[in-house]
Structure formats: structure tokens, C-alpha cells
């Protein structure tokens, strides 16, 4: 019988801790519902003890998710566990996830605890969590750099104390695929109660091996994988859900396992994350990148014409890539718009449908054809935009080789209308200078990119900016048929994110 691998997605916790990937509560809820539609088994919703914002997000996600388990990350302390359960208590399928470091370097320099103290803390924490729910996961932070015999003791203690899932994180992306394979086999052989728990792995991508290490662990017998959409996460990120899931699906002959992920929802889910956090999917990203199904070389094209399987091991349809064709136009009705949104996986109320439909009509006045990508962009702009402290009301820009670039704009700042005009080295510089003047800030602009959402000279421009102020960074995204307006929207979006970024105290990272 083919065995099952459980998929734990930690985009909303580990992924959101990465610079520029901060999401507000509404965005997290939308992504959690899409992850539920995708079919992941566990959604790690956040770290409730780290901030009130994280607590509120976990609580609302726990109440709204229908099928997946919802997990809250906790340190091995009574306060964290109690706070985690308070956030999860209304979940249909709650999971408490406890972590504690087990490597000598972490125990000595970070925890300042002995091995005996770590074993005692593990037992105490898991037992307390087990008093709330039978669904308890324990993670041995920095497991791949831990002494193997001690790791056996920790895992055994956690299971004896009530853990039903034990996780072996490669916290710093240090392990190699053959070493991960050997470590999982070692634990399966040496931990005498390992059959009482699901063995899990959580791999970071510091050496570019997160997906490979995860798959090696599965081959050795691990039966839960911890992943993130687009591979986002601390430092170089985590094992990418789309890579691990599609490898297991395409090469089921090699791994002999199955999972319940609906692969047709992979691309829509990854695209949604990209839109929410304002970070484009790289063209050469495995599985979901823009070039993943492109064929330019003549010999490749010839092979594809004869038989697609000559150069495609999976199809665009298998991951849910939509065709780039016109879906709506100037004369399309509200029902057509609603139907297309439903096909894309968006569940909106009547007021939100009307809001998007009006935006579609405005866009259709500016360009001839409205594509799937345009519709998704409008949903983000109109519905899932972060609540505005700063809002653009009016913008006029003048530039050219016979004029001094000038921007005149009006904004709403905290409910008050303000307007100004500024010069700059170019149209975008003058717009940003004007915005800085109104908000009274001048953050450093770290990155500025412009891309077209679709083809055609009338395509909407999508602008992504990254700004920094007082060691805090934020990414903003904006789209419009006018790229100067799109630039202003992106910059203001980044300022809103910077203004609302909560101060988090996350002491440890699994």
C-alpha cells in the first residue's frame, strides 16, 4: 500500500519572518483559506507569544480554516504554551508545536542549559501541551548539528511525554542529502518508540539543498514535510512546497508515497502569495516560474510539436497555470466577473464582487483586453490591500528632455488631505520626493523594479519597491496602466507596511 506524506505549510510563520514578507491579518486569513483549498494537512499560522498581532492572526485563522489542522508555534515554556492554546482553542483541529534547541552550540551559547535540563524542559513542555490537545508536535531545533545519541534521547522523551509528531529541523541549512537520509534511518532504528509518532523534517535552503534534503528524508521514511510557498523564509528560505510536492507527484515511482495536495491549486496559491507580499516569482523558479514551461531552442520546439513529453515532465494544467487569454472586457457583466473570480479560487462577498467589477470596468476603459493576471492584480489592489494610513488621491507628473521633472500630488494622511509639488531627477524621483514631503519621512530605496502584468503596449505596469528605515525594511507593490502612478502606489504601499510593521520579539527560529 502506498504510504501518505503529510504536508505542513509554514508560510504564515517561518515564511512571514523573512524580510519584506510581512502580511496583515486580512492577508493572512486569505492565504490560509487558499492553503486549505490547496489541501495541505497542517497550516502553521504563527507564533502567538511573539506579539499581539500574531496572536490575533492565529486566533482568526484557527476559527476560519475548515479542513486543515492549524498549528501554533511555542517555545518550551508554560507561558508560550498557554498563550498558544488560547489562540487555538476555537480551531476544529488544533496543533501545539513546541520547539527547543538540542545542538551543543545552541544549548551552551543561547539557552545556557545542560543536556539534562533540555530533557527535563522537553518532557515538561510536551506534557503541558498534551493537557490541552492530543495533537502535539515537538521540534529539536538545530537537530542536524546535534549529537545523534542525545537527539535520540530527546526524541524518545518527547514521544513518551505525549508528542504525536517529532520534527528534525535542519535549522541552518547545513546538512547534505545523504546525511539527512542517514539521520532519519538512524532515528528510526534507535528511537524505540518512534512508531508512536510521525517523523517530520524542516529544511532551510542556505546551501540550496532544502528540497533535496526534504526528499531524501522522505525516501528514508520521514512522513511529514515542512515547506513554504515559493520557498520563502528566514535567510535563504525553506524547502519550497511546489518543488517538494511536484517531485513527489511526478516521481511517485521513486518515492512510493502520496499526499492530499490538489496540485491544480499550486500555481494560483503561489501567485497569490507573490501578489500579497509584493515579491515577483523569478522567471527561472522551478515549477512555477515564467520560463518553467517555455521552449525556445529549435530542437526543443520540434520535440514539443511531435510529443510534449519529450521536454515536459508535467503540464502547466497540472499545477493550475491559467491560460493568458482575455477573460473580461468593457461590456462584460458582473456575473461573468464573479464566475471568473470563483474559478481563480477567490471567495468574495457581494460588496467585494461589486468593488472588483467596478475596477474591471475602469481598467477596461484604459485597455482593450483584461486578462487573468489583470483580474488577480485588481483583487489585490481593491480587496486585499493593507489598510491605508497613507492613501493616494491625485497625481500629476511632468517630465521630458525639455522640462524639469515635477510631481504634483494629493494624499490622505490619517484622514487629513495634504498636497504638494516637488522636483526630481526624473518622474519617479519627483513623485517619491513629493510623497516623502507629505509623510515627513525619507526612507532609503533599496530596490525598484517594473514589469508588465501581461503583454501588449497597453499592459498594466507592476512596480515593486523595497525601502529601509531605521533597520526596518518593507516591500510595496502597485499596479496601474500608468507606470508613474503604479510607482507611487508601490511606494505608498511600502510606507503603509513600514508604518504597521509590528515589533516582534522572536527569540528562536525552528
VOVO-742607 format. One line per field, with one value per residue (C-alpha): residue number from 1; residue in three letters; chain; x, y, z. Coordinates in pm, 1 decimal, m for minus. Each point is the difference from the previous one (the first is absolute). Layout:
vopa <- c(NUM_...)
nuro <- c(ala_...)
mimi <- c(A_...)
xx <- c(X_...)
yy <- c(Y_...)
zz <- c(Z_...)
***
This chain:
vopa <- c(1_2_3_4_5_6_7_8_9_10_11_12_13_14_15_16_17_18_19_20_21_22_23_24_25_26_27_28_29_30_31_32_33_34_35_36_37_38_39_40_41_42_43_44_45_46_47_48_49_50_51_52_53_54_55_56_57_58_59_60_61_62_63_64_65_66_67_68_69_70_71_72_73_74_75_76_77_78_79_80_81_82_83_84_85_86_87_88_89_90_91_92_93_94_95_96_97_98_99_100_101_102_103_104_105_106_107_108_109_110_111_112_113_114_115_116_117_118_119_120_121_122_123_124_125_126_127_128_129_130_131_132_133_134_135_136_137_138_139_140_141_142_143_144_145_146_147_148_149_150_151_152_153_154_155_156_157_158_159_160_161_162_163_164_165_166_167_168_169_170_171_172_173_174_175_176_177_178_179_180_181_182_183_184_185_186_187_188_189_190_191_192_193_194_195_196_197_198_199_200_201_202_203_204_205_206_207_208_209_210_211_212_213_214_215_216_217_218_219_220_221_222_223_224_225_226_227_228_229_230_231_232_233_234_235_236_237_238_239_240_241_242_243_244_245_246_247_248_249_250_251_252_253_254_255_256_257_258_259_260_261_262_263_264_265_266_267_268_269_270_271_272_273_274_275_276_277_278_279_280_281_282_283_284_285_286_287_288_289_290_291_292_293_294_295_296_297_298_299_300_301_302_303_304_305_306_307_308_309_310_311_312_313_314_315_316_317_318_319_320_321_322_323_324_325_326_327_328_329_330_331_332_333_334_335_336_337_338_339_340_341_342_343_344_345_346_347_348_349_350_351_352_353_354_355_356_357_358_359_360_361_362_363_364_365_366_367_368_369_370_371_372_373_374_375_376_377_378_379_380_381_382_383_384_385_386_387_388_389_390_391_392_393_394_395_396_397_398_399_400_401_402_403_404_405_406_407_408_409_410_411_412_413_414_415_416_417_418_419_420_421_422_423_424_425_426_427_428_429_430_431_432_433_434_435_436_437_438_439_440_441_442_443_444_445_446_447_448_449_450_451_452_453_454_455_456_457_458_459_460_461_462_463_464_465_466_467_468_469_470_471_472_473_474_475_476_477_478_479_480_481_482_483_484_485_486_487_488_489_490_491_492_493_494_495_496_497_498_499_500_501_502_503_504_505_506_507_508_509_510)
nuro <- c(unk_unk_unk_unk_unk_unk_unk_unk_unk_unk_unk_unk_unk_unk_unk_unk_unk_unk_unk_unk_unk_unk_unk_unk_unk_unk_unk_unk_unk_unk_unk_unk_unk_unk_unk_unk_unk_unk_unk_unk_unk_unk_unk_unk_unk_unk_unk_unk_unk_unk_unk_unk_unk_unk_unk_unk_unk_unk_unk_unk_unk_unk_unk_unk_unk_unk_unk_unk_unk_unk_unk_unk_unk_unk_unk_unk_unk_unk_unk_unk_unk_unk_unk_unk_unk_unk_unk_unk_unk_unk_unk_unk_unk_unk_unk_unk_unk_unk_unk_unk_unk_unk_unk_unk_unk_unk_unk_unk_unk_unk_unk_unk_unk_unk_unk_unk_unk_unk_unk_unk_unk_unk_unk_unk_unk_unk_unk_unk_unk_unk_unk_unk_unk_unk_unk_unk_unk_unk_unk_unk_unk_unk_unk_unk_unk_unk_unk_unk_unk_unk_unk_unk_unk_unk_unk_unk_unk_unk_unk_unk_unk_unk_unk_unk_unk_unk_unk_unk_unk_unk_unk_unk_unk_unk_unk_unk_unk_unk_unk_unk_unk_unk_unk_unk_unk_unk_unk_unk_unk_unk_unk_unk_unk_unk_unk_unk_unk_unk_unk_unk_unk_unk_unk_unk_unk_unk_unk_unk_unk_unk_unk_unk_unk_unk_unk_unk_unk_unk_unk_unk_unk_unk_unk_unk_unk_unk_unk_unk_unk_unk_unk_unk_unk_unk_unk_unk_unk_unk_unk_unk_unk_unk_unk_unk_unk_unk_unk_unk_unk_unk_unk_unk_unk_unk_unk_unk_unk_unk_unk_unk_unk_unk_unk_unk_unk_unk_unk_unk_unk_unk_unk_unk_unk_unk_unk_unk_unk_unk_unk_unk_unk_unk_unk_unk_unk_unk_unk_unk_unk_unk_unk_unk_unk_unk_unk_unk_unk_unk_unk_unk_unk_unk_unk_unk_unk_unk_unk_unk_unk_unk_unk_unk_unk_unk_unk_unk_unk_unk_unk_unk_unk_unk_unk_unk_unk_unk_unk_unk_unk_unk_unk_unk_unk_unk_unk_unk_unk_unk_unk_unk_unk_unk_unk_unk_unk_unk_unk_unk_unk_unk_unk_unk_unk_unk_unk_unk_unk_unk_unk_unk_unk_unk_unk_unk_unk_unk_unk_unk_unk_unk_unk_unk_unk_unk_unk_unk_unk_unk_unk_unk_unk_unk_unk_unk_unk_unk_unk_unk_unk_unk_unk_unk_unk_unk_unk_unk_unk_unk_unk_unk_unk_unk_unk_unk_unk_unk_unk_unk_unk_unk_unk_unk_unk_unk_unk_unk_unk_unk_unk_unk_unk_unk_unk_unk_unk_unk_unk_unk_unk_unk_unk_unk_unk_unk_unk_unk_unk_unk_unk_unk_unk_unk_unk_unk_unk_unk_unk_unk_unk_unk_unk_unk_unk_unk_unk_unk_unk_unk_unk_unk_unk_unk_unk_unk_unk_unk_unk_unk_unk_unk_unk_unk_unk_unk_unk_unk_unk_unk_unk_unk_unk_unk_unk_unk_unk_unk_unk_unk_unk_unk_unk_unk_unk_unk_unk_unk_unk_unk_unk_unk_unk_unk_unk_unk_unk_unk_unk_unk_unk_unk)
mimi <- c(A_A_A_A_A_A_A_A_A_A_A_A_A_A_A_A_A_A_A_A_A_A_A_A_A_A_A_A_A_A_A_A_A_A_A_A_A_A_A_A_A_A_A_A_A_A_A_A_A_A_A_A_A_A_A_A_A_A_A_A_A_A_A_A_A_A_A_A_A_A_A_A_A_A_A_A_A_A_A_A_A_A_A_A_A_A_A_A_A_A_A_A_A_A_A_A_A_A_A_A_A_A_A_A_A_A_A_A_A_A_A_A_A_A_A_A_A_A_A_A_A_A_A_A_A_A_A_A_A_A_A_A_A_A_A_A_A_A_A_A_A_A_A_A_A_A_A_A_A_A_A_A_A_A_A_A_A_A_A_A_A_A_A_A_A_A_A_A_A_A_A_A_A_A_A_A_A_A_A_A_A_A_A_A_A_A_A_A_A_A_A_A_A_A_A_A_A_A_A_A_A_A_A_A_A_A_A_A_A_A_A_A_A_A_A_A_A_A_A_A_A_A_A_A_A_A_A_A_A_A_A_A_A_A_A_A_A_A_A_A_A_A_A_A_A_A_A_A_A_A_A_A_A_A_A_A_A_A_A_A_A_A_A_A_A_A_A_A_A_A_A_A_A_A_A_A_A_A_A_A_A_A_A_A_A_A_A_A_A_A_A_A_A_A_A_A_A_A_A_A_A_A_A_A_A_A_A_A_A_A_A_A_A_A_A_A_A_A_A_A_A_A_A_A_A_A_A_A_A_A_A_A_A_A_A_A_A_A_A_A_A_A_A_A_A_A_A_A_A_A_A_A_A_A_A_A_A_A_A_A_A_A_A_A_A_A_A_A_A_A_A_A_A_A_A_A_A_A_A_A_A_A_A_A_A_A_A_A_A_A_A_A_A_A_A_A_A_A_A_A_A_A_A_A_A_A_A_A_A_A_A_A_A_A_A_A_A_A_A_A_A_A_A_A_A_A_A_A_A_A_A_A_A_A_A_A_A_A_A_A_A_A_A_A_A_A_A_A_A_A_A_A_A_A_A_A_A_A_A_A_A_A_A_A_A_A_A_A_A_A_A_A_A_A_A_A_A_A_A_A_A_A_A_A_A_A_A_A_A_A_A_A_A_A_A_A_A_A_A_A_A_A_A_A_A_A_A_A_A_A)
xx <- c(0.0_129.3_79.1_m114.8_222.0_m151.4_69.4_46.5_11.3_179.5_m27.8_m201.5_258.5_353.3_m67.6_m144.7_311.0_207.8_79.0_m267.7_m253.9_m205.7_m374.6_m291.7_m277.9_m233.7_273.0_91.3_m361.9_m35.4_318.9_m99.7_m330.9_183.0_243.4_m304.2_m130.9_343.8_m35.0_292.6_m43.9_129.6_15.0_250.4_m175.7_251.6_177.0_m270.3_235.1_217.7_m250.1_m365.4_m24.3_118.1_m236.2_m298.9_92.7_37.5_m330.5_m192.4_160.5_m73.3_m366.2_m32.0_192.8_m234.0_208.9_369.4_147.6_112.3_327.3_144.1_372.8_107.3_325.3_34.5_m150.1_m330.6_m82.3_53.7_m200.8_m289.1_m0.4_13.5_m296.9_m196.6_45.1_m84.5_m282.8_m275.6_170.0_m170.6_336.6_259.9_367.4_250.0_353.3_278.6_365.8_320.0_362.2_199.6_339.9_293.3_68.2_m361.0_m28.1_324.2_m17.1_m371.8_m190.2_276.4_m146.2_152.1_m115.3_m182.9_m183.8_m101.8_m139.2_m193.9_m134.0_m105.2_m199.3_m157.9_m103.9_m143.3_m197.0_m150.3_m98.2_m145.8_m233.0_m162.9_3.1_121.6_139.8_344.2_311.1_350.2_293.1_363.7_142.8_333.3_m48.3_237.7_290.3_m97.6_177.3_m186.9_m19.4_m131.8_m248.4_m131.4_m56.9_m182.6_m228.3_m74.1_m80.2_m230.1_m196.4_m19.4_m140.2_m275.9_139.7_m174.0_228.5_374.6_180.8_367.0_86.1_305.1_m19.8_305.2_m8.1_317.2_m73.4_61.3_m259.4_184.1_48.4_m369.5_m87.3_236.7_m127.8_m363.3_93.9_205.6_m291.3_m242.1_236.3_107.5_m310.4_m191.3_m339.0_31.9_m295.9_m226.0_62.9_25.3_359.4_27.6_274.0_36.7_284.6_150.9_158.4_329.2_197.9_m282.4_m79.6_m327.0_m218.7_263.9_44.5_m376.6_m38.3_291.9_m173.7_m321.3_195.2_140.9_m342.8_m97.2_m373.9_m51.5_166.2_8.7_1.1_m88.3_m150.8_266.5_259.6_m16.5_137.1_288.3_327.4_2.8_m344.2_m151.0_m78.9_m250.1_m341.5_m39.9_336.1_m43.5_m364.1_53.9_313.4_m201.0_m283.5_204.7_240.4_m243.5_181.2_316.7_m150.6_m305.1_m203.6_m304.7_m139.2_m335.7_118.8_m216.2_279.6_m232.2_m5.3_381.1_54.3_m303.5_115.7_361.4_m118.4_m226.7_293.3_205.5_m274.8_m55.8_364.2_98.1_284.6_m7.7_52.6_342.0_m25.3_231.3_m171.5_m54.3_m358.9_m168.8_242.2_m98.0_253.7_m82.4_m206.2_169.5_191.3_213.9_270.9_m95.3_65.8_m217.0_m280.4_10.8_m18.6_m290.2_m193.2_45.8_m65.3_m14.4_150.9_332.5_74.9_m285.1_m17.7_m315.5_m255.4_m90.7_m355.5_123.4_109.4_m290.4_171.0_m280.4_5.6_95.0_m315.4_m259.2_m247.9_m189.3_m54.2_m175.5_m340.4_37.3_m263.5_32.1_m91.6_285.4_239.3_m133.3_31.3_360.8_92.4_m152.2_203.1_313.1_m82.9_m112.7_m289.5_m133.9_m318.8_m246.1_145.6_351.9_m121.7_m152.7_320.8_210.8_m251.7_7.8_380.9_m17.3_m220.6_240.3_294.1_m192.4_m40.7_378.7_94.8_m172.7_38.4_m14.3_198.5_7.0_310.0_m172.3_m297.3_222.6_184.6_m328.6_m114.1_317.9_m25.9_m367.9_m56.6_320.0_194.3_141.2_m218.0_126.1_152.5_115.7_m218.3_56.9_m283.0_144.2_324.3_126.3_351.2_195.7_326.4_195.9_333.4_m128.9_m161.1_101.3_m164.7_m278.6_m262.1_m314.5_m197.5_m269.8_m4.4_m208.7_207.6_m187.6_m328.4_140.8_56.7_343.0_148.0_337.8_221.5_364.3_280.8_229.1_260.0_m278.5_m376.0_23.0_253.5_m223.9_m302.3_191.2_134.4_m354.7_m121.5_292.8_m86.1_m360.7_66.3_303.9_228.3_283.5_75.0_277.3_m116.9_176.0_m166.9_m229.0_m129.8_m258.0_m162.7_m307.2_m282.6_m95.2_119.9_m91.4_84.5_m312.9_101.7_m17.6_335.9_82.3_252.4_174.7_207.2_198.2_70.3_195.5_m29.7_163.0_104.6_m359.1_m73.2_m326.4_m102.6_m279.7_m181.5_m222.4_m153.7_m156.3_m20.4_223.1_335.4_56.7_m327.6_95.7_332.3_m179.3_m238.8_290.3_194.9_m305.3_m78.3_352.5_m38.6_m327.5_167.9_287.9_m240.3_m196.9_284.6_m29.0_301.3_41.8_219.8_69.6_283.9_33.5_m58.9_m65.4)
yy <- c(0.0_347.2_199.4_353.8_301.7_285.8_354.3_275.6_347.2_263.4_293.6_197.0_m56.1_m71.0_152.8_319.0_46.9_64.9_365.2_167.2_m282.0_148.3_m46.3_159.9_m199.0_17.2_m115.4_m289.6_m113.6_9.7_m200.8_m250.5_m65.2_m54.3_m239.4_m188.2_m16.8_m115.4_m296.3_29.7_m207.4_255.2_380.3_145.0_330.0_186.0_48.4_130.5_92.7_217.8_287.2_92.0_20.7_m358.5_m114.7_166.3_m145.8_m354.2_29.9_117.1_m257.7_m274.3_98.1_33.7_m297.6_m288.7_m307.2_38.3_m23.2_338.2_8.6_263.0_14.6_19.4_m0.3_m266.5_222.5_m8.6_359.1_m67.4_m320.8_156.2_296.4_m233.1_m199.9_317.6_93.1_m351.2_m98.5_69.8_m195.9_m308.9_m180.9_176.9_m92.0_135.8_8.3_23.2_52.6_m13.4_m0.3_m321.5_77.2_63.3_343.5_112.2_m150.6_162.4_345.7_67.3_m203.9_m29.1_m337.8_m342.1_m313.3_m113.4_331.2_m22.8_m349.5_118.9_306.2_m218.3_m235.8_281.7_201.3_m290.5_m124.0_344.8_25.2_m351.7_121.0_225.1_m224.1_m339.6_161.7_114.2_44.6_32.0_141.3_m47.9_328.7_m36.8_m376.8_m62.9_146.2_m179.7_m297.7_m298.3_m201.4_303.0_67.6_m353.9_71.9_325.1_m154.3_m296.1_229.2_215.2_m302.9_m150.6_332.6_8.2_139.5_m152.9_168.3_49.2_236.0_m5.9_351.5_85.6_346.1_152.9_m192.2_m189.1_m365.8_m177.9_m230.0_m323.9_113.0_78.4_m342.4_m165.3_208.0_m95.2_m366.7_26.3_145.6_m259.3_m274.1_144.9_171.7_m290.7_177.1_169.2_m200.7_201.9_328.7_145.0_88.3_342.7_215.1_376.7_100.5_342.2_94.6_165.9_m229.8_m41.3_m352.5_42.0_m186.8_m267.8_m56.1_m17.6_m258.7_m204.0_m5.9_m124.5_m271.7_m107.5_m12.3_350.2_43.3_372.7_277.5_362.5_242.5_355.0_144.5_124.9_m118.9_324.2_11.4_103.0_79.1_m205.7_m143.0_m345.4_m302.6_119.4_m165.0_m1.4_m172.3_m266.9_m76.9_m20.3_m213.5_m244.4_5.9_m23.6_m258.4_m204.4_m300.8_106.9_96.2_m225.3_251.5_218.4_321.5_177.9_324.2_104.2_79.0_201.2_257.9_25.9_285.9_207.8_m31.5_95.4_287.7_124.1_9.6_189.7_258.3_35.2_55.5_186.7_m233.1_m118.2_m367.4_m29.4_m105.6_m297.0_m121.1_m375.3_m114.0_343.3_241.6_177.5_m203.3_m335.7_m104.0_213.9_m156.7_218.2_m228.1_m138.6_m361.7_38.9_160.6_m277.8_m262.9_177.8_14.7_m372.4_m104.5_230.1_m265.9_36.4_309.8_34.4_m230.7_174.8_223.5_362.4_m119.9_m242.8_290.9_225.8_251.8_202.4_73.4_362.0_77.1_272.8_m72.0_327.7_317.5_333.9_m157.0_m305.5_m40.8_m35.6_m369.2_m72.5_176.8_m193.0_m332.1_69.8_97.7_m323.7_m200.7_173.4_m109.5_334.1_m8.2_353.8_143.1_197.3_337.6_m116.1_m141.2_336.3_177.1_m218.8_24.2_381.0_m14.5_m235.1_250.7_284.0_m205.7_m108.1_368.4_28.5_m324.3_m221.6_m337.1_m101.4_m314.5_m244.9_168.2_339.6_m134.3_m145.0_329.7_188.8_m236.2_75.1_375.2_26.8_m270.5_m123.8_326.3_71.0_254.4_341.0_256.0_176.7_9.2_149.8_225.5_181.9_1.1_207.6_m47.7_209.8_m113.5_3.5_117.4_359.2_14.9_m30.9_m318.3_113.4_m188.6_150.8_m227.3_m10.4_m264.5_m93.5_m35.7_m123.4_129.5_344.3_113.1_138.2_115.4_111.3_26.9_m105.0_m18.0_m297.7_m153.2_m180.3_m57.9_m278.3_191.8_307.8_m210.1_m168.1_337.3_136.0_m300.5_34.0_366.4_m78.0_m294.0_161.4_m296.1_m78.1_m375.4_m151.7_m153.7_m336.8_m150.8_123.7_m228.6_43.6_m282.1_m40.0_m212.2_m118.1_56.7_292.8_367.1_68.5_m248.0_102.0_73.3_m178.2_178.8_m152.9_208.2_m84.8_272.9_18.6_228.3_m42.2_m357.9_m92.9_m103.2_m27.2_m102.3_177.0_m79.6_202.2_m43.2_238.6_65.9_303.8_m118.0_332.3_m50.7_m364.0_119.4_237.5_m277.7_m237.4_257.6_91.6_m369.8_m51.4_299.6_m144.1_m332.8_172.5_202.4_m308.0_m241.1_m134.9_m26.5_m373.6_m170.4_m334.7_m145.3_m326.4_m128.7_m368.0)
zz <- c(0.0_m88.3_312.4_64.8_59.8_198.1_m117.3_258.1_m150.4_207.0_m240.1_255.4_273.3_m123.8_m339.4_145.7_214.0_m311.8_m80.1_m206.4_32.5_282.9_m46.6_175.7_163.2_m297.9_m239.2_230.4_21.1_m378.8_m46.3_270.0_m175.1_m327.6_170.3_126.6_m357.4_m114.7_233.7_239.9_313.2_250.7_m15.4_245.1_55.7_214.9_330.5_239.7_284.0_m223.8_m37.2_37.7_m379.1_m41.1_273.9_m168.9_m340.1_135.8_184.5_m305.8_m229.5_253.0_m4.5_m378.8_m143.8_m72.7_m87.2_83.9_346.4_133.4_191.3_232.3_68.0_365.5_190.7_267.3_269.0_183.2_m98.7_m371.6_5.3_191.8_m239.0_m298.0_119.1_70.7_m367.2_m124.1_230.8_m256.9_m277.9_m139.7_m8.2_217.4_29.1_252.0_m141.5_259.3_m81.5_200.5_m117.8_36.2_m155.7_234.0_m146.8_51.7_346.6_115.5_m153.2_m47.6_255.5_260.7_91.3_56.7_m180.3_310.9_21.5_m367.0_54.4_304.8_m186.3_m293.1_220.5_199.4_m306.4_m196.4_300.5_51.3_m365.9_11.6_273.4_m259.7_m309.3_m113.0_m314.6_117.0_m212.5_140.0_m198.6_96.4_m127.6_m181.4_4.5_m290.6_201.1_319.8_153.0_m142.8_320.9_190.5_m278.4_45.3_370.0_m74.5_m262.3_221.3_294.5_m211.7_m122.0_348.7_123.3_m261.5_m327.3_m302.0_m254.2_41.4_m232.0_m100.1_m123.1_m204.0_154.2_m169.1_m328.5_89.1_m72.1_m331.7_m163.0_77.6_362.5_38.4_m137.9_249.2_293.0_m61.5_m28.7_319.2_195.4_m133.5_115.3_335.1_141.6_150.6_m0.1_m341.4_m131.1_232.0_m183.3_m348.6_m89.5_m163.0_m158.4_m39.8_m230.7_m66.0_m329.8_97.1_m231.9_m251.1_119.5_189.9_m249.6_m58.7_373.5_50.4_m274.7_136.6_338.7_m162.3_m176.9_336.8_163.7_117.3_m42.8_50.5_m200.4_114.6_m290.7_m108.8_m314.7_m241.2_253.3_201.6_352.7_222.0_m180.2_m324.6_71.0_45.3_m210.4_m261.4_16.7_m377.7_m54.3_266.4_m81.3_m375.4_41.1_211.7_m255.1_m321.2_147.7_202.8_m145.0_182.8_336.3_24.6_199.7_m56.6_148.8_m11.0_m160.0_m297.1_m243.6_m228.2_280.5_26.1_m243.5_111.5_362.1_m75.4_m217.1_279.7_241.6_m256.7_m38.4_374.8_99.3_m316.2_m93.7_m363.4_m80.3_m173.3_m364.4_58.8_317.8_m15.8_m67.3_15.3_m172.8_m319.1_m199.5_159.5_m303.3_m266.4_m289.3_m225.5_m140.3_m342.7_91.7_310.7_m197.0_m257.9_272.9_167.4_m326.7_m48.7_360.3_303.3_222.7_m180.3_209.6_251.8_300.5_121.3_m164.2_77.8_65.9_267.0_221.0_m91.5_m226.0_m163.8_m371.6_m72.6_m194.9_26.1_275.0_29.0_m197.1_4.3_m61.3_224.0_266.7_375.6_m13.4_m241.0_234.3_298.7_m183.8_m99.0_355.5_127.6_m253.9_127.0_354.8_146.1_244.8_23.3_141.6_m212.8_94.5_m90.6_m333.7_m83.1_99.1_m229.8_m284.5_10.6_m10.2_m301.4_m184.5_78.3_m127.0_m310.5_m88.9_m11.7_m177.2_m252.7_169.1_365.5_79.9_290.7_138.7_m18.0_193.2_271.9_27.9_37.2_277.2_191.2_m59.5_89.8_261.3_160.0_13.4_344.7_189.5_m100.9_230.1_m313.9_m311.1_m343.0_m115.3_m301.6_m197.7_m291.2_m136.0_m249.7_m160.2_m321.7_m140.3_m20.7_346.7_362.4_134.7_233.4_200.0_147.3_225.4_262.7_274.3_298.9_315.5_304.2_m141.4_m85.8_m359.3_m85.5_m329.7_m128.3_m306.1_m30.0_m254.6_m61.2_m226.4_m186.9_23.0_258.5_210.6_3.9_102.0_283.5_116.7_13.3_198.9_242.4_47.3_91.3_234.7_160.6_m61.3_m237.1_1.3_m208.0_m326.2_m21.9_m307.2_m275.5_m274.1_m273.3_m194.2_m216.6_136.4_m349.2_m355.2_m222.2_2.4_205.0_270.9_363.2_156.0_323.8_221.1_300.4_241.3_310.0_253.3_324.4_299.1_339.4_m83.2_m87.2_m359.0_m188.4_m350.2_m182.5_m320.8_m228.4_m342.9_m245.5_m371.8_73.0_139.6_181.0_187.2_60.2_145.0_236.7_110.6_65.3_201.7_207.5_51.8_134.7_231.9_129.6_65.0_175.5_213.3_104.4_41.1_350.9_223.9_45.1_254.2_m157.6_202.3_m182.3_m349.3_m65.7)
***
